[in-house]
Amino acid sequence: MVDLKQQYLKIKGEIDSAVAGVLDSTVFIGGRQVNDFSKNLAGYLGVKHVIPCANGTDALQIAMMALDLQPGDEVITPSFTYVATTEVIALLKLKPVFVEVDPRTFCVDSESIRKAITPKTKAIVPVHLYGHSCDMEAIMAIAREHDLFVIEDNAQSIGSDYTFKDGTTKKTGNIGIISCTSFFPSKNLGCYGDGGAVCTNDDALAVKLKMIANHGQSKRYYHDIVGCNSRLDALQAAILNIKLPLLDSYVNARRKAADFYDKAFSGNEKIITPFRADYCKHVFHQYTLILENIDNPESFRDGLSAFLAENKIPNMIYYPVPAHRQKMFASFGGAGYNLEKTDWLTHRVISLPMHTELDEEQLNFITKKVLEYVNR
Ligand SMILES: *Cc1c(COP(=O)(O)O)cnc(C)c1O
């Protein structure tokens, strides 16, 4: 699905010397590289505070811990997402409330959020899925109306922009009260191990987020609140300091590949290519097709997946089981949910290779094989 080797080879000189620099300094935890990265990412996103941490899942957990949510408080989240988003809600003894996505954008549906609000609702976690931003203007309006926190899950969409109706544009991850992201190697800004970050414009929250990520202390061995141990290490920060300035060029390479796919599949009655809303700059973390006008979509989709695999074309189903159908959430009434759009998508989506190193020959081969199967 990704080609991290080719991407690395293009920047090998810089990466290797940065890694050697960290080894030579023996500052493996904290230090200049981590502080620089925090400032660099804040500058890129236009956000006031970036608190690096160990991974994107921790980022979500730290965010929810900082907002003082109480056991039983309800947190609204799409069911159509990666498990990390929903898992941390349950881990903190909060109640995940699963809602629908807009089947065009794959992102949480704002009307569905509105309907799910109860007196116990405290927060909304919109997930900018596959590189497409949620409709943040609508979501922020609902949050203001009902006094709810908005925690953006920006793990798949770093680099994306959202444009408001008045023409102002903000990076995703700079809109909610807190945002969370991941530097897992295959993400749009990936390091060479695990990494993540929490972002906010709120000064007091920033202090608290930083404390929580560091055992609840701001002064060493004086622990004021219950926290955890979640650090981005210096080696990963050094790598990210080299890759961050390349992020926009990486996004452009992904968009070029997406344009190629779009053109090849356009007009095919069985394929819906990814929608790009006017308000969003899509950063194509994934390139995900929806198969339609087919009698038995799930078996057709699985057939296409097997056919591509036979032809050595990687492909994935993101995600084969939506959160409300995961065993993990049985005790949260998962089976009682009726999320038709989520189920509809789950049976029809398939993601094709998407990364910065796709060339025309590969794209030609992939699209030819997809069409060969679909037009059978
Ligand atoms: C990757 C991802 C996460 C978690 O990130 P990790 O660094 O793997 O913990 C959270 N949410 C979404 C939507 C993701 O894609």
The ligand as a Gaussian input file, in Angstrom:
#p B3LYP/6-31G(d) Opt

LIG

0 1
 C       -3.496000       5.753000      12.855000
 C       -4.707000       6.287000      13.479000
 C       -4.806000       6.502000      14.864000
 C       -3.789000       6.032000      15.865000
 O       -2.496000       6.292000      15.622000
 P       -1.338000       5.343000      16.200000
 O       -0.136000       6.193000      16.074000
 O       -1.309000       4.119000      15.368000
 O       -1.667000       5.044000      17.629000
 C       -5.946000       7.117000      15.352000
 N       -6.953000       7.455000      14.539000
 C       -6.915000       7.239000      13.213000
 C       -8.065000       7.679000      12.381000
 C       -5.803000       6.640000      12.636000
 O       -5.780000       6.407000      11.311000

